[in-house]
Amino acid sequence: MTQAPATTRATRRRHDREIVMLAVPAFGALVAEPLFVIADSAIVGHLGTAQLAGLGVASALLTTAVSVFVFLAYATTAAVARRVGAGDLQVAIRQGMDGIWLALLIGATVIAVVLPAAPSLVGLFGASDTAAPYATTYLRISSLGIPAMLVVLAATGVLRGLQNTKTPLYVAITGFVANGVLNLGLVYGADLGIAGSAWGTVIAQWGMAAVYLVVVVRGAHRHGASLRPDATGIRASAQAGAPLLVRTLSLRAILLIATAVAARLGDADIAAHQIILSLWSLLAFALDAIAIAGQAIIGRYLGADDPQGARAACRRMVQWGIAVGVVLGLLVIVSRPLFLPLFTSDSTVKDTALPALIMVALSQPICGVVFVLDGVLMGAGDGPYLAGAMLVTLAVFAPVALLVPTFGAGLTALWGAMTLMMAVRMLTLLLRTRSGRWVVTGATR
């Protein structure tokens, strides 16, 4: 058997070290984020069912409001990484500051909308008369933390672009601990109830934002970058993020359609769907960590005018995505008997979820390729293509999914449609990466 040349093996080892160095801390930070909601739920749950129901409605609204603007992290990572590759750290941090100013502007706008509209937004989610007041209280108070969370997204993008994913991990862990302590103290110690939980989370979020701002400001002073808002730079950040916003909204639409279809299939199906969707989201964190590494690494190579390095890194990350996908798929199959009882004791729900879980397991290698190539093209600043590709995917998925109840098919067929959706995404991303049109070198795209 012919061995790979020493230079090829050395290149692979270098890429592997970079991927692990960036992806492992990124995975930790990604997992820490949803723990905020879990901690709040555990603390508020002991106040009563109505309070917990109110928290559930408000958290869904807040999570949607923040996740829609995740482009603040993605676009900033790509822009900063390019400048790092070009050796221009001053402009890299300046572009990062533009993203942070944009986050503050968007956050202020969201607050202006949410505060007066909170009761109406809660009503749209169908909250009961007993839960609605708690949901409104939590939503109004927690909305004050939205600018902080958007700053965290943008500042995280800055640090990822600077090839630093360890600081976001440390901040996320510290924020999680602070959130738990503050919630316990304000909910029970100060007897503020659900309002105490909201205030505790807001304080923790602004504390995280403050830490990020200190880190970025220090970097700006060190490299002589201006901290003042620049209208041109902020507008450029918004323009770079707009296609990624379209991509994110299209993906959210896909997930909402899938949930709506599952609800039409029956109670057992929607219950099983929620369990599977939770697992699918957890698996996505592991694959998204590699995608985050891809954003930072690809942006740096292209900024350094090294197209061969970018292509080689892309190939290696795809191999990682497939390998991790295979491992995750096997874990899902093996852990099925242990996983399902954690969420339900209903045998009907278990029987409904079981074949759909097999579908999820088999699709993981496809998901691995999709997440990695998504990260690669984001790192290359290829947002317009990603937006168009996701709209195509939505156009294919929607009719297929909506026909599932019409033909009397069940949850497994719905997750078959979800697998088709991922396969379409993989095809569009593979076509783009093989075309080479994403390989645009230089400090800016």
WOBELBEL-V601984 format. One record per backbone hydrogen bond with DSSP energy under -1.0 kcal/mol. NH is the residue of the N-H (numbers start at 1). CO is the residue of the C=O. E is the energy in kcal/mol with one decimal. If there is no record, write none. Layout:
BEGIN
nh=NH co=CO e=E
nh=NH co=CO e=E
END
This chain:
BEGIN
nh=9 co=5 e=-2.3
nh=10 co=6 e=-2.5
nh=11 co=7 e=-2.1
nh=12 co=8 e=-2.4
nh=13 co=9 e=-2.5
nh=14 co=10 e=-2.2
nh=15 co=11 e=-2.5
nh=16 co=12 e=-3.0
nh=17 co=13 e=-2.4
nh=18 co=14 e=-2.2
nh=19 co=15 e=-2.9
nh=20 co=16 e=-2.6
nh=21 co=17 e=-2.7
nh=22 co=18 e=-1.9
nh=23 co=19 e=-3.3
nh=24 co=20 e=-1.9
nh=26 co=22 e=-1.3
nh=27 co=23 e=-2.5
nh=28 co=24 e=-1.9
nh=29 co=25 e=-2.3
nh=30 co=26 e=-2.3
nh=31 co=27 e=-2.4
nh=32 co=28 e=-1.8
nh=33 co=29 e=-1.4
nh=36 co=33 e=-1.6
nh=38 co=34 e=-1.7
nh=39 co=35 e=-2.8
nh=40 co=36 e=-2.5
nh=41 co=37 e=-2.6
nh=42 co=38 e=-2.4
nh=43 co=39 e=-2.1
nh=44 co=40 e=-3.0
nh=45 co=41 e=-2.3
nh=47 co=44 e=-2.4
nh=52 co=48 e=-2.0
nh=53 co=49 e=-2.7
nh=54 co=50 e=-2.4
nh=55 co=51 e=-2.4
nh=56 co=52 e=-2.2
nh=57 co=53 e=-2.0
nh=58 co=54 e=-2.4
nh=59 co=55 e=-3.0
nh=60 co=56 e=-1.8
nh=61 co=57 e=-1.8
nh=62 co=58 e=-2.6
nh=63 co=59 e=-3.0
nh=64 co=60 e=-1.9
nh=65 co=61 e=-2.3
nh=66 co=62 e=-2.2
nh=67 co=63 e=-2.8
nh=68 co=64 e=-2.0
nh=69 co=66 e=-1.1
nh=70 co=67 e=-1.6
nh=72 co=69 e=-2.1
nh=73 co=70 e=-1.5
nh=74 co=70 e=-1.7
nh=75 co=71 e=-2.8
nh=77 co=73 e=-2.3
nh=78 co=74 e=-2.0
nh=79 co=75 e=-2.2
nh=80 co=76 e=-2.7
nh=81 co=77 e=-2.5
nh=82 co=78 e=-1.9
nh=83 co=79 e=-1.6
nh=84 co=80 e=-2.3
nh=85 co=81 e=-2.5
nh=86 co=82 e=-1.8
nh=87 co=84 e=-1.3
nh=88 co=83 e=-2.6
nh=92 co=88 e=-1.8
nh=93 co=89 e=-2.4
nh=94 co=90 e=-1.9
nh=95 co=91 e=-2.7
nh=96 co=92 e=-1.7
nh=97 co=93 e=-2.3
nh=98 co=94 e=-1.7
nh=99 co=95 e=-1.7
nh=100 co=96 e=-1.8
nh=101 co=97 e=-2.7
nh=102 co=98 e=-2.1
nh=103 co=99 e=-2.0
nh=104 co=100 e=-2.1
nh=105 co=101 e=-2.1
nh=106 co=102 e=-2.6
nh=107 co=103 e=-2.7
nh=108 co=104 e=-2.3
nh=109 co=105 e=-1.8
nh=110 co=106 e=-2.5
nh=111 co=107 e=-2.2
nh=112 co=108 e=-2.0
nh=113 co=109 e=-1.4
nh=114 co=110 e=-3.1
nh=115 co=111 e=-2.4
nh=117 co=113 e=-1.3
nh=118 co=114 e=-1.3
nh=121 co=117 e=-2.7
nh=122 co=118 e=-2.5
nh=123 co=119 e=-2.1
nh=124 co=120 e=-1.9
nh=126 co=123 e=-1.7
nh=127 co=122 e=-1.3
nh=132 co=128 e=-2.6
nh=135 co=131 e=-2.4
nh=136 co=132 e=-2.7
nh=137 co=133 e=-2.3
nh=138 co=134 e=-2.6
nh=139 co=135 e=-2.6
nh=140 co=136 e=-2.6
nh=141 co=137 e=-2.1
nh=142 co=138 e=-2.7
nh=143 co=139 e=-1.8
nh=144 co=141 e=-1.5
nh=145 co=142 e=-2.1
nh=146 co=143 e=-1.4
nh=149 co=145 e=-2.2
nh=150 co=146 e=-2.4
nh=151 co=147 e=-2.3
nh=152 co=148 e=-2.4
nh=153 co=149 e=-2.0
nh=154 co=150 e=-2.4
nh=155 co=151 e=-3.2
nh=156 co=152 e=-2.4
nh=157 co=153 e=-1.9
nh=158 co=154 e=-1.8
nh=159 co=155 e=-2.3
nh=160 co=156 e=-2.7
nh=161 co=157 e=-2.4
nh=162 co=158 e=-1.6
nh=163 co=160 e=-2.0
nh=164 co=159 e=-3.1
nh=170 co=166 e=-2.4
nh=171 co=167 e=-2.7
nh=172 co=168 e=-2.4
nh=173 co=169 e=-2.4
nh=174 co=170 e=-2.4
nh=175 co=171 e=-2.8
nh=176 co=172 e=-2.2
nh=177 co=173 e=-2.2
nh=178 co=174 e=-2.7
nh=179 co=175 e=-2.5
nh=180 co=176 e=-2.1
nh=181 co=177 e=-2.3
nh=182 co=178 e=-2.8
nh=183 co=179 e=-2.4
nh=184 co=180 e=-2.2
nh=185 co=181 e=-2.4
nh=186 co=182 e=-2.8
nh=187 co=183 e=-2.8
nh=188 co=184 e=-1.9
nh=189 co=184 e=-1.4
nh=190 co=185 e=-2.3
nh=192 co=186 e=-2.4
nh=193 co=187 e=-1.3
nh=195 co=192 e=-1.1
nh=197 co=193 e=-1.3
nh=198 co=194 e=-1.9
nh=199 co=195 e=-2.6
nh=200 co=196 e=-2.5
nh=201 co=197 e=-2.1
nh=202 co=198 e=-2.4
nh=203 co=199 e=-2.5
nh=204 co=200 e=-2.1
nh=205 co=201 e=-2.6
nh=206 co=202 e=-2.5
nh=207 co=203 e=-2.0
nh=208 co=204 e=-2.3
nh=209 co=205 e=-2.4
nh=210 co=206 e=-2.3
nh=211 co=207 e=-2.0
nh=212 co=208 e=-2.3
nh=213 co=209 e=-2.6
nh=214 co=210 e=-2.3
nh=215 co=211 e=-2.2
nh=216 co=212 e=-2.7
nh=217 co=213 e=-3.0
nh=218 co=214 e=-2.3
nh=219 co=215 e=-1.9
nh=220 co=216 e=-2.4
nh=221 co=217 e=-2.6
nh=222 co=218 e=-2.4
nh=223 co=219 e=-1.8
nh=225 co=220 e=-2.6
nh=234 co=230 e=-2.9
nh=235 co=231 e=-2.4
nh=236 co=232 e=-2.2
nh=237 co=233 e=-2.2
nh=238 co=234 e=-2.2
nh=239 co=235 e=-2.4
nh=240 co=236 e=-2.2
nh=241 co=237 e=-1.8
nh=242 co=238 e=-1.6
nh=245 co=241 e=-2.0
nh=246 co=242 e=-1.9
nh=247 co=243 e=-2.1
nh=248 co=244 e=-2.4
nh=249 co=245 e=-2.7
nh=250 co=246 e=-2.2
nh=251 co=247 e=-2.0
nh=252 co=248 e=-2.6
nh=253 co=249 e=-2.2
nh=254 co=250 e=-1.9
nh=255 co=251 e=-2.1
nh=256 co=252 e=-2.4
nh=257 co=253 e=-2.5
nh=258 co=254 e=-2.3
nh=259 co=255 e=-2.0
nh=260 co=256 e=-2.5
nh=261 co=257 e=-2.6
nh=262 co=258 e=-2.3
nh=263 co=259 e=-2.1
nh=264 co=260 e=-1.3
nh=270 co=266 e=-2.4
nh=271 co=267 e=-2.3
nh=272 co=268 e=-2.3
nh=273 co=269 e=-2.7
nh=274 co=270 e=-2.2
nh=275 co=271 e=-1.6
nh=276 co=272 e=-2.5
nh=277 co=273 e=-3.0
nh=278 co=274 e=-1.9
nh=279 co=275 e=-1.9
nh=280 co=276 e=-2.9
nh=281 co=277 e=-2.3
nh=282 co=278 e=-1.9
nh=283 co=279 e=-2.6
nh=284 co=280 e=-1.7
nh=285 co=281 e=-1.0
nh=287 co=283 e=-1.5
nh=288 co=284 e=-3.0
nh=289 co=285 e=-1.6
nh=291 co=287 e=-1.6
nh=292 co=288 e=-2.5
nh=293 co=289 e=-1.8
nh=294 co=290 e=-2.1
nh=295 co=291 e=-2.3
nh=296 co=292 e=-1.9
nh=297 co=293 e=-2.7
nh=298 co=294 e=-2.6
nh=299 co=295 e=-1.7
nh=300 co=296 e=-1.7
nh=301 co=297 e=-2.3
nh=302 co=298 e=-2.6
nh=303 co=299 e=-2.2
nh=304 co=300 e=-1.6
nh=305 co=302 e=-1.5
nh=306 co=301 e=-2.3
nh=310 co=306 e=-1.9
nh=311 co=307 e=-2.5
nh=312 co=308 e=-2.6
nh=313 co=309 e=-2.4
nh=314 co=310 e=-2.3
nh=315 co=311 e=-2.5
nh=316 co=312 e=-2.2
nh=317 co=313 e=-2.4
nh=318 co=314 e=-2.1
nh=319 co=315 e=-1.9
nh=320 co=316 e=-2.0
nh=321 co=317 e=-2.7
nh=322 co=318 e=-2.5
nh=323 co=319 e=-2.4
nh=324 co=320 e=-3.1
nh=325 co=321 e=-2.2
nh=326 co=322 e=-2.4
nh=327 co=323 e=-2.2
nh=328 co=324 e=-2.8
nh=329 co=325 e=-2.5
nh=330 co=326 e=-2.3
nh=331 co=327 e=-2.3
nh=332 co=328 e=-2.2
nh=333 co=329 e=-2.0
nh=334 co=330 e=-2.6
nh=335 co=331 e=-2.6
nh=339 co=335 e=-3.0
nh=340 co=336 e=-1.7
nh=342 co=339 e=-1.1
nh=343 co=340 e=-1.7
nh=344 co=340 e=-1.8
nh=350 co=346 e=-2.1
nh=351 co=347 e=-2.6
nh=352 co=348 e=-2.0
nh=353 co=349 e=-2.4
nh=354 co=350 e=-2.1
nh=357 co=353 e=-2.4
nh=358 co=354 e=-1.4
nh=359 co=355 e=-1.5
nh=360 co=356 e=-2.0
nh=361 co=357 e=-2.6
nh=362 co=358 e=-2.5
nh=363 co=359 e=-1.4
nh=364 co=361 e=-1.1
nh=367 co=363 e=-2.4
nh=368 co=364 e=-2.6
nh=369 co=365 e=-1.8
nh=370 co=366 e=-2.3
nh=371 co=367 e=-2.9
nh=372 co=368 e=-1.9
nh=373 co=369 e=-2.6
nh=374 co=370 e=-2.4
nh=375 co=371 e=-2.1
nh=376 co=372 e=-2.4
nh=377 co=373 e=-2.5
nh=378 co=374 e=-2.0
nh=379 co=375 e=-2.6
nh=380 co=376 e=-1.5
nh=381 co=378 e=-1.7
nh=382 co=377 e=-3.0
nh=386 co=382 e=-1.7
nh=387 co=383 e=-2.5
nh=388 co=384 e=-2.2
nh=389 co=385 e=-2.9
nh=390 co=386 e=-2.0
nh=391 co=387 e=-1.9
nh=392 co=388 e=-2.0
nh=393 co=389 e=-2.1
nh=394 co=390 e=-2.5
nh=395 co=391 e=-2.2
nh=396 co=392 e=-1.7
nh=397 co=393 e=-2.8
nh=398 co=394 e=-2.5
nh=400 co=396 e=-1.0
nh=401 co=397 e=-2.9
nh=402 co=398 e=-2.6
nh=403 co=399 e=-1.2
nh=404 co=401 e=-1.4
nh=407 co=403 e=-1.9
nh=408 co=405 e=-1.5
nh=409 co=404 e=-2.0
nh=414 co=410 e=-1.6
nh=415 co=411 e=-2.5
nh=416 co=412 e=-1.3
nh=417 co=413 e=-1.9
nh=418 co=414 e=-1.8
nh=419 co=415 e=-1.9
nh=420 co=416 e=-2.3
nh=421 co=417 e=-2.3
nh=422 co=418 e=-2.0
nh=423 co=419 e=-2.3
nh=424 co=420 e=-2.6
nh=425 co=421 e=-2.2
nh=426 co=422 e=-2.5
nh=427 co=423 e=-2.3
nh=428 co=424 e=-2.5
nh=429 co=425 e=-2.4
nh=430 co=426 e=-2.8
nh=431 co=427 e=-2.3
nh=432 co=428 e=-1.5
nh=433 co=429 e=-2.6
nh=434 co=430 e=-2.5
nh=435 co=431 e=-1.2
nh=439 co=436 e=-1.4
nh=440 co=438 e=-1.9
nh=442 co=302 e=-2.6
END
